[in-house]
Amino acid sequence: MEEIWPQLKHWVEGDVPFAIATVVDATRPSPRGIGSVLAVRGDGEAFIGSVSAGCVETEVIEAAKACMQDSEVRWLTFGPESGFPWEVALSCGGRIKVRIERFAISQNDALKSSLSRHLDGKERGLLLSYGKAHCLIDASGEESGDQSSIPVGLLARARDHLKMGEETREVEWEDVTALFRILAAPKRLFVIGAAHIAIHLVGFARVLGFETIVIDPRKSYARADRFPSVPDELICDWPEAVLEGFELGAEDCVAAMTHDPKIDDQALASFLNSEAGYIGALGSRKSHDARLKRLRKSGFDDASLERIHAPIGLDIGSETPAEIALSVMAEVVKRKNSPRK
């Protein structure tokens, strides 16, 4: 869902009222998962995001327009036996439940400022909806918005929800269905090495909403003019030195792509010592066996080394640099989405 936040930021800062539709329940096969968002501008003439593959958006937009008129929260269910005509059913055969609510925050300067900051995608937060009241809770537990209109117990539960790293979810509280909406920073992909495959990999990753950090100590490679899609950060230094400045976590991924042990091994060691969600390394099985021997000598046991995906990427018969990059990105996405299965 985070792919719409930068666009939504313009509406927030421009005092443009809007309605948000959120997938709050989904059964597979469904086109979008829980937390997916579609936002509709107050005049109904523009929208961003999606809650399906396009098959139910028209119905959702019409409901959003109604929400803008009366400020009432609405729910729509799409799928088998949902009560809608066949033309707005999900083509995949799945079922989704969509919550639709109005946002008009121009009179709430504290919420506007906090929400605008979080929509930059750099900070994790929770946007709590309770009837017509909205409150944003940041990672430190600080509240901004209509917190005086929200039960103290519900605010405490929302803070715990954010702290525990849970995802977007509806919660029943005092006969009101509240929504805990997670505003999460985009997942990060660290690319070690800036050769041909990395150039294509950065392009795929940025299209898919990943923040990209490319690290390469070789000056001739670490040049922005080599990238049609410039990474968020391009750092010409050794991975060991660079990665000391990052707090690596479960949302982070790394693709070691130089095929040079002096460079790749540094990065792999840093990520193996973290909770990183995906660790991949370019190279043949023979070169990977040699890599494992080196890393064992550095103190890593077999359980840790099993975390490395090598040869990197899904087997799609890749031959060109672009195809190899596609296979790597496919494996990263597969790993990212695996908890949903």
BAKOLMAR-607243 format. One record per residue (C-alpha): residue number from 1; residue in one letter; x, y, z. Coordinates in steps of 0.05 Angstrom, whole numbers, plus 32768, in hexadecimal, padded with zeros to 4 digits. Layout:
REM residues N
   pos   code      u      v      w
   NUM      A      X      Y      Z
...
***
This chain:
REM residues 341
   pos   code      u      v      w
     1      M   8000   8000   8000
     2      E   803B   802F   800D
     3      E   8042   803E   7FC2
     4      I   800A   8072   7FC6
     5      W   8024   8098   8003
     6      P   8052   80C9   7FDD
     7      Q   8017   80DC   7FAF
     8      L   7FE7   80E2   7FEA
     9      K   8018   8111   800D
    10      H   8008   8146   7FD8
    11      W   7FBF   8143   7FEA
    12      V   7FCD   8147   8034
    13      E   7FFB   8183   802D
    14      G   7FCA   81A4   7FFC
    15      D   7F8F   819D   802C
    16      V   7F6B   8172   7FF9
    17      P   7F35   8147   801A
    18      F   7F34   80FE   8005
    19      A   7F17   80BA   8015
    20      I   7F40   807B   8020
    21      A   7F29   8035   800F
    22      T   7F51   7FFE   8032
    23      V   7F4F   7FB3   8029
    24      V   7F42   7F99   8070
    25      D   7F35   7F50   805F
    26      A   7F48   7F24   8025
    27      T   7F45   7EDB   8012
    28      R   7F72   7EBF   7FDC
    29      P   7F74   7EC2   7FA3
    30      S   7F6B   7F0E   7FA9
    31      P   7F8C   7F44   7F7F
    32      R   7FA4   7F6F   7FBA
    33      G   7FB2   7F5D   8002
    34      I   7F9B   7F7A   8044
    35      G   7FB2   7FC1   804C
    36      S   7FAE   7FD2   8002
    37      V   7F94   8018   7FF7
    38      L   7F6E   8043   7FC5
    39      A   7F66   808D   7FD3
    40      V   7F31   80B8   7FB1
    41      R   7F37   8104   7FAD
    42      G   7EFD   812A   7FCC
    43      D   7EE0   8140   7F89
    44      G   7EE0   80F7   7F71
    45      E   7F08   810A   7F33
    46      A   7F4A   80E9   7F45
    47      F   7F61   80AB   7F6A
    48      I   7FA3   8088   7F7A
    49      G   7FB3   8041   7F8E
    50      S   7F86   8004   7F88
    51      V   7F60   7FCF   7FB0
    52      S   7F5A   7F9D   7F77
    53      A   7F74   7F90   7F31
    54      G   7F45   7FC6   7F19
    55      C   7F05   7F9C   7F19
    56      V   7EE3   7FBE   7F55
    57      E   7F02   8003   7F57
    58      T   7EC6   8025   7F38
    59      E   7E97   800D   7F6E
    60      V   7EC9   8020   7FA4
    61      I   7ED2   8066   7F87
    62      E   7E87   8071   7F87
    63      A   7E84   805C   7FD0
    64      A   7EBE   808B   7FE0
    65      K   7E97   80C5   7FC1
    66      A   7E5D   80B5   7FEF
    67      C   7E8C   80B4   802B
    68      M   7EA4   80F9   8018
    69      Q   7E5D   8112   801B
    70      D   7E47   80F5   805E
    71      S   7E89   80E3   8081
    72      E   7E6E   809E   8092
    73      V   7E9C   8061   8090
    74      R   7E86   802C   805E
    75      W   7E99   7FE4   804F
    76      L   7E93   7FBF   800D
    77      T   7E9E   7F75   8002
    78      F   7EB0   7F59   7FBE
    79      G   7EB3   7F10   7FAA
    80      P   7E85   7ED3   7FA7
    81      E   7E40   7EE1   7FC3
    82      S   7E52   7F29   7FD2
    83      G   7E11   7F43   7FB8
    84      F   7E30   7F6C   7F80
    85      P   7E22   7F5E   7F36
    86      W   7E54   7F34   7F10
    87      E   7E76   7F6F   7EEF
    88      V   7E95   7F88   7F30
    89      A   7EA8   7F44   7F4B
    90      L   7EF1   7F32   7F53
    91      S   7F0A   7F10   7F14
    92      C   7F3A   7EE6   7F3D
    93      G   7F02   7EC5   7F64
    94      G   7F1A   7EDE   7FA7
    95      R   7EF7   7F09   7FDB
    96      I   7F0A   7F4D   7FF9
    97      K   7EEA   7F7B   802C
    98      V   7EF8   7FC5   8022
    99      R   7EF0   7FFB   8057
   100      I   7EE4   8042   803C
   101      E   7EEB   8082   8066
   102      R   7EF1   80CD   805E
   103      F   7F2F   80F5   8070
   104      A   7F2B   8141   8077
   105      I   7F66   8158   80A1
   106      S   7F70   81A0   808B
   107      Q   7F58   81B9   80CF
   108      N   7F85   818B   80F7
   109      D   7FCB   81A8   80F0
   110      A   7FEC   8175   811D
   111      L   7FD1   8139   80F7
   112      K   7FE0   815B   80B4
   113      S   8028   8167   80C7
   114      S   8033   8121   80E4
   115      L   8010   80FD   80AB
   116      S   8036   8125   8077
   117      R   8078   8111   8098
   118      H   8066   80C7   809A
   119      L   804E   80C6   8052
   120      D   8096   80D4   803E
   121      G   809F   8089   804A
   122      K   80DA   8091   807A
   123      E   80B7   8085   80BC
   124      R   808A   804E   80D5
   125      G   8049   8063   80F5
   126      L   8000   804F   8101
   127      L   7FC4   8076   80E9
   128      L   7F89   8066   8116
   129      S   7F42   8071   80FD
   130      Y   7F09   8071   812F
   131      G   7EC8   8087   8110
   132      K   7ED5   80CD   80F5
   133      A   7F13   80D6   8121
   134      H   7F5A   80CA   810A
   135      C   7F9B   80C8   8130
   136      L   7FE2   80B9   811A
   137      I   8011   8096   814A
   138      D   805B   8098   813A
   139      A   8091   8065   814C
   140      S   809F   8087   818F
   141      G   8055   8083   81A2
   142      E   8047   80CE   8198
   143      E   8000   80DD   8182
   144      S   7FE7   8112   8151
   145      G   7FA0   8121   813C
   146      D   7F5C   8112   815B
   147      Q   7F77   80E9   8196
   148      S   7F48   810C   81C7
   149      S   7F0D   80EC   81A1
   150      I   7F2A   80A6   81A5
   151      P   7F26   8078   81E2
   152      V   7F66   8076   820A
   153      G   7F66   802A   820A
   154      L   7F61   8027   81BF
   155      L   7F9C   8057   81B8
   156      A   7FC5   802B   81E6
   157      R   7FB3   7FEE   81BD
   158      A   7FC7   8012   817D
   159      R   800B   8023   819A
   160      D   8016   7FDA   81AC
   161      H   8000   7FC6   8166
   162      L   8034   7FF3   8147
   163      K   806A   7FDE   8177
   164      M   805E   7F94   8169
   165      G   8069   7FA0   811E
   166      E   8023   7F88   810B
   167      E   8000   7F9C   80CA
   168      T   7FC0   7FC1   80B7
   169      R   7F84   7FA5   80DD
   170      E   7F3D   7FB7   80F3
   171      V   7F2E   7FB4   813D
   172      E   7EEA   7FB3   8160
   173      W   7EE7   7FE6   8199
   174      E   7EA8   7FFE   81BD
   175      D   7E7A   7FEC   8183
   176      V   7EA6   8011   8152
   177      T   7ED2   7FF0   811E
   178      A   7F14   8014   8122
   179      L   7F4D   800D   80F1
   180      F   7F97   8007   8100
   181      R   7FB9   801C   80BF
   182      I   8004   8012   80BD
   183      L   802D   8046   8099
   184      A   806E   8021   808B
   185      A   80AE   8037   806B
   186      P   80BB   8013   8029
   187      K   80E5   7FD4   802B
   188      R   812E   7FE0   801B
   189      L   8157   7FBB   7FE8
   190      F   81A2   7FC1   7FF1
   191      V   81C7   7FB2   7FB0
   192      I   8211   7FA2   7FB8
   193      G   8235   7FB4   7F78
   194      A   821F   7FE2   7F40
   195      A   822D   7FB8   7F02
   196      H   81FB   7FAA   7EC9
   197      I   81CC   7F7C   7EEF
   198      A   81C8   7FAD   7F29
   199      I   81B3   7FE5   7EFA
   200      H   8176   7FBC   7EE3
   201      L   8169   7FA3   7F2A
   202      V   8163   7FEA   7F45
   203      G   8131   7FFB   7F0E
   204      F   8104   7FC0   7F1F
   205      A   810A   7FCD   7F6A
   206      R   80F6   8016   7F65
   207      V   80BA   8006   7F39
   208      L   80A5   7FD4   7F6F
   209      G   80AA   8008   7FA7
   210      F   80EC   7FF4   7FC7
   211      E   811D   8026   7FE2
   212      T   815F   8016   7FBF
   213      I   81A4   801E   7FDC
   214      V   81DE   800C   7FAE
   215      I   8223   8003   7FCD
   216      D   8263   7FFB   7FA4
   217      P   82AA   8010   7FB7
   218      R   82BE   8013   7F6D
   219      K   82B9   805B   7F55
   220      S   82B1   8048   7F0C
   221      Y   8272   8020   7F1E
   222      A   8253   804C   7F54
   223      R   823C   8083   7F25
   224      A   81F5   809D   7F22
   225      D   81FA   80A9   7ED7
   226      R   81FC   805E   7ECB
   227      F   81B6   8055   7EE8
   228      P   8179   8066   7EBD
   229      S   8152   8060   7EFF
   230      V   817F   807F   7F33
   231      P   8180   805A   7F76
   232      D   816A   807E   7FB5
   233      E   81B1   807B   7FCE
   234      L   81F1   806B   7FA7
   235      I   822D   8064   7FD5
   236      C   8274   805B   7FBE
   237      D   8294   8038   7FFA
   238      W   829F   7FF3   8017
   239      P   8260   7FCF   802F
   240      E   827C   7FC3   8074
   241      A   8286   800D   8081
   242      V   8244   8022   8061
   243      L   8217   7FEF   8083
   244      E   822F   8003   80C8
   245      G   8204   8041   80BF
   246      F   81C4   801A   80B1
   247      E   8197   7FF7   80E3
   248      L   8187   7FB8   80BD
   249      G   8146   7F94   80CB
   250      A   8114   7F61   80B2
   251      E   80FA   7F8F   807B
   252      D   813E   7F95   805B
   253      C   8158   7F6D   801F
   254      V   819E   7F68   8000
   255      A   81B6   7F50   7FBD
   256      A   8202   7F47   7FBB
   257      M   8211   7F4F   7F71
   258      T   825C   7F5D   7F67
   259      H   8274   7F15   7F65
   260      D   82B1   7F30   7F89
   261      P   82BC   7F10   7FCE
   262      K   82E1   7F4E   7FE8
   263      I   82A0   7F76   7FDF
   264      D   8267   7F44   7FE3
   265      D   827F   7F1F   8021
   266      Q   8280   7F60   804A
   267      A   8238   7F6D   8039
   268      L   8221   7F26   8045
   269      A   8242   7F25   808A
   270      S   821E   7F65   809E
   271      F   81DB   7F4A   8088
   272      L   81E6   7F05   80A6
   273      N   81F0   7F28   80E8
   274      S   81AC   7F4A   80E1
   275      E   8163   7F35   80DB
   276      A   8161   7F45   8091
   277      G   8127   7F26   806C
   278      Y   814C   7F14   802C
   279      I   8196   7F07   801E
   280      G   81AB   7EF5   7FD7
   281      A   81EE   7EEE   7FB5
   282      L   8201   7EE9   7F6C
   283      G   822C   7EAF   7F55
   284      S   822D   7E66   7F40
   285      R   8224   7E2C   7F6F
   286      K   826F   7E21   7F6D
   287      S   827E   7E69   7F80
   288      H   8249   7E67   7FB6
   289      D   826A   7E29   7FD5
   290      A   82AB   7E50   7FD8
   291      R   8285   7E8B   7FF7
   292      L   8267   7E5E   802D
   293      K   82AC   7E45   803F
   294      R   82C5   7E8C   8048
   295      L   828A   7EA0   8072
   296      R   8290   7E62   809E
   297      K   82D8   7E77   80AC
   298      S   82BC   7EBA   80C1
   299      G   8291   7E98   80F5
   300      F   824E   7E8E   80D4
   301      D   822C   7E4B   80E0
   302      D   8204   7E23   80AD
   303      A   81C1   7E3A   80C8
   304      S   81D5   7E83   80BB
   305      L   81F1   7E74   8076
   306      E   81B1   7E52   8060
   307      R   8192   7E97   805F
   308      I   81BA   7EA9   8021
   309      H   8194   7E9F   7FDF
   310      A   81C8   7E88   7FAE
   311      P   81CB   7E83   7F74
   312      I   81A0   7EC2   7F7B
   313      G   815C   7EC9   7F5A
   314      L   8123   7E9C   7F44
   315      D   8133   7E6C   7F0B
   316      I   8111   7E8B   7ECF
   317      G   8147   7E79   7E9D
   318      S   8168   7EBD   7EA1
   319      E   819F   7ECE   7E71
   320      T   81A5   7F1A   7E6A
   321      P   81B6   7F4B   7EA3
   322      A   816E   7F64   7EA1
   323      E   8151   7F1E   7EA6
   324      I   8180   7F0D   7EE0
   325      A   816A   7F4D   7F03
   326      L   8121   7F39   7EF8
   327      S   812D   7EF4   7F16
   328      V   814E   7F14   7F53
   329      M   8116   7F46   7F5D
   330      A   80E3   7F0E   7F56
   331      E   8105   7EE7   7F8E
   332      V   8107   7F25   7FBA
   333      V   80BD   7F31   7FAF
   334      K   80AD   7EE8   7FBC
   335      R   80D1   7EEC   7FFE
   336      K   80AF   7F2E   8010
   337      N   806A   7F11   8004
   338      S   8076   7ECD   8023
   339      P   805A   7EDF   8068
   340      R   8016   7EED   8047
   341      K   800F   7EA6   802F
***
